Amino acid sequence: MHEENPPTGSAEQLDPVRSAERFMSAWTSTELSYGAWWSRVEPLLNAQGKQAYAATDPAQVPRLKILGPLTVIASTVETSTSVEVPTDQGTFTLRLSRPSGHSPWLVSRIYFPSDTP
């Protein structure tokens, strides 16, 4: 009999909406120094996201207020998804991925309202 591997992340990390909420809270903490900001953001990013956003100046990140529930965009695979985040500055979309269906969701890309995911 084949047993599935147990989840390797907490329930919060295995839920893409909760992972996206945690990321947005950390990413929009623009009052922090770079070191403090990066220490909150970095663990929520995958390798691609770390490479893309390591040089970000938190003072340049827009201050946002989330206006409603986040929405998962349907995906055909269990290792990649997107979450739409409605804010007072438009809808941001986060691309999330994980190495397996039992791994925590990590952000790989942030799409601003003017971007096309």
C-alpha positions as a Markdown table, in Angstrom:
| # | Residue | x | y | z |
|---|---|---|---|---|
| 1 | Met | 0.0 | 0.0 | 0.0 |
| 2 | His | 1.3 | 3.4 | -1.0 |
| 3 | Glu | 1.3 | 6.1 | 1.8 |
| 4 | Glu | 1.4 | 9.7 | 0.9 |
| 5 | Asn | 4.1 | 11.9 | 2.3 |
| 6 | Pro | 3.0 | 14.0 | 5.2 |
| 7 | Pro | 2.9 | 17.8 | 4.7 |
| 8 | Thr | 6.2 | 19.4 | 5.4 |
| 9 | Gly | 4.9 | 22.9 | 6.1 |
| 10 | Ser | 2.4 | 24.3 | 8.6 |
| 11 | Ala | -1.3 | 24.5 | 7.6 |
| 12 | Glu | -0.7 | 28.2 | 7.0 |
| 13 | Gln | 2.2 | 27.6 | 4.6 |
| 14 | Leu | 0.3 | 25.0 | 2.7 |
| 15 | Asp | -2.6 | 27.4 | 2.0 |
| 16 | Pro | -1.8 | 29.7 | -0.9 |
| 17 | Val | -4.1 | 32.4 | 0.3 |
| 18 | Arg | -2.5 | 32.5 | 3.7 |
| 19 | Ser | 1.0 | 32.4 | 2.2 |
| 20 | Ala | 0.1 | 35.3 | 0.0 |
| 21 | Glu | -1.3 | 37.3 | 2.9 |
| 22 | Arg | 1.8 | 36.7 | 4.9 |
| 23 | Phe | 4.0 | 37.8 | 2.0 |
| 24 | Met | 1.9 | 41.0 | 1.3 |
| 25 | Ser | 2.2 | 41.9 | 5.0 |
| 26 | Ala | 5.9 | 41.5 | 5.0 |
| 27 | Trp | 6.5 | 43.1 | 1.6 |
| 28 | Thr | 4.5 | 46.2 | 2.4 |
| 29 | Ser | 6.4 | 46.8 | 5.7 |
| 30 | Thr | 8.0 | 49.8 | 4.0 |
| 31 | Glu | 8.9 | 51.5 | 7.3 |
| 32 | Leu | 11.5 | 48.9 | 8.1 |
| 33 | Ser | 15.2 | 49.2 | 7.3 |
| 34 | Tyr | 16.3 | 47.0 | 4.3 |
| 35 | Gly | 17.9 | 44.4 | 6.6 |
| 36 | Ala | 14.7 | 44.1 | 8.8 |
| 37 | Trp | 12.5 | 44.1 | 5.7 |
| 38 | Trp | 14.5 | 41.5 | 3.9 |
| 39 | Ser | 14.6 | 39.2 | 6.9 |
| 40 | Arg | 10.8 | 39.2 | 6.8 |
| 41 | Val | 10.4 | 38.9 | 3.0 |
| 42 | Glu | 13.2 | 36.5 | 2.1 |
| 43 | Pro | 11.8 | 33.3 | 3.8 |
| 44 | Leu | 8.6 | 33.8 | 1.8 |
| 45 | Leu | 10.3 | 33.7 | -1.6 |
| 46 | Asn | 11.5 | 30.9 | -3.7 |
| 47 | Ala | 15.0 | 31.0 | -5.4 |
| 48 | Gln | 13.6 | 32.9 | -8.4 |
| 49 | Gly | 11.8 | 35.4 | -6.1 |
| 50 | Lys | 14.9 | 35.9 | -4.0 |
| 51 | Gln | 17.0 | 36.7 | -7.0 |
| 52 | Ala | 14.4 | 39.1 | -8.5 |
| 53 | Tyr | 13.7 | 41.0 | -5.3 |
| 54 | Ala | 17.0 | 41.0 | -3.3 |
| 55 | Ala | 17.9 | 44.5 | -4.5 |
| 56 | Thr | 14.5 | 46.0 | -3.8 |
| 57 | Asp | 14.5 | 49.2 | -1.7 |
| 58 | Pro | 11.5 | 48.8 | 0.7 |
| 59 | Ala | 11.0 | 52.6 | 0.6 |
| 60 | Gln | 10.0 | 52.1 | -3.1 |
| 61 | Val | 7.4 | 49.4 | -2.3 |
| 62 | Pro | 3.9 | 51.0 | -2.5 |
| 63 | Arg | 2.0 | 51.2 | 0.8 |
| 64 | Leu | -1.1 | 49.1 | 0.2 |
| 65 | Lys | -4.3 | 48.3 | 2.0 |
| 66 | Ile | -5.9 | 45.0 | 1.1 |
| 67 | Leu | -9.6 | 45.7 | 0.3 |
| 68 | Gly | -11.1 | 42.3 | 0.2 |
| 69 | Pro | -10.6 | 38.5 | 0.1 |
| 70 | Leu | -7.7 | 37.1 | -1.9 |
| 71 | Thr | -8.6 | 34.8 | -4.8 |
| 72 | Val | -6.7 | 31.8 | -5.9 |
| 73 | Ile | -6.6 | 31.5 | -9.7 |
| 74 | Ala | -7.3 | 27.9 | -10.7 |
| 75 | Ser | -4.2 | 25.9 | -11.7 |
| 76 | Thr | -3.9 | 22.5 | -13.4 |
| 77 | Val | -0.8 | 21.5 | -11.3 |
| 78 | Glu | -0.4 | 21.3 | -7.5 |
| 79 | Thr | 3.0 | 23.0 | -7.5 |
| 80 | Ser | 2.1 | 26.4 | -9.1 |
| 81 | Thr | -0.7 | 28.9 | -8.6 |
| 82 | Ser | -1.5 | 32.6 | -8.6 |
| 83 | Val | -3.3 | 34.6 | -6.0 |
| 84 | Glu | -5.1 | 37.9 | -6.8 |
| 85 | Val | -4.8 | 40.5 | -4.0 |
| 86 | Pro | -7.3 | 43.4 | -4.3 |
| 87 | Thr | -5.8 | 46.6 | -2.8 |
| 88 | Asp | -6.5 | 50.3 | -2.7 |
| 89 | Gln | -4.0 | 50.6 | -5.6 |
| 90 | Gly | -5.5 | 47.9 | -7.8 |
| 91 | Thr | -5.3 | 44.2 | -7.9 |
| 92 | Phe | -1.8 | 42.7 | -7.5 |
| 93 | Thr | -1.2 | 39.1 | -8.5 |
| 94 | Leu | 1.3 | 36.9 | -6.8 |
| 95 | Arg | 2.8 | 33.8 | -8.5 |
| 96 | Leu | 3.5 | 31.1 | -6.0 |
| 97 | Ser | 5.2 | 27.7 | -6.4 |
| 98 | Arg | 6.4 | 24.8 | -4.4 |
| 99 | Pro | 8.6 | 21.8 | -5.2 |
| 100 | Ser | 5.9 | 19.2 | -4.3 |
| 101 | Gly | 2.2 | 19.2 | -3.2 |
| 102 | His | 3.3 | 18.8 | 0.4 |
| 103 | Ser | 5.7 | 21.8 | 0.5 |
| 104 | Pro | 5.0 | 25.4 | 1.6 |
| 105 | Trp | 4.0 | 27.9 | -1.0 |
| 106 | Leu | 6.6 | 30.5 | -1.8 |
| 107 | Val | 6.3 | 33.6 | -3.9 |
| 108 | Ser | 8.2 | 33.7 | -7.2 |
| 109 | Arg | 6.8 | 36.9 | -8.8 |
| 110 | Ile | 4.8 | 40.0 | -8.0 |
| 111 | Tyr | 2.6 | 41.4 | -10.8 |
| 112 | Phe | 1.5 | 45.0 | -10.3 |
| 113 | Pro | -2.0 | 46.0 | -11.5 |
| 114 | Ser | -0.5 | 47.4 | -14.7 |
| 115 | Asp | 1.3 | 44.0 | -15.4 |
| 116 | Thr | -0.1 | 41.0 | -17.2 |
| 117 | Pro | 0.5 | 37.8 | -15.3 |
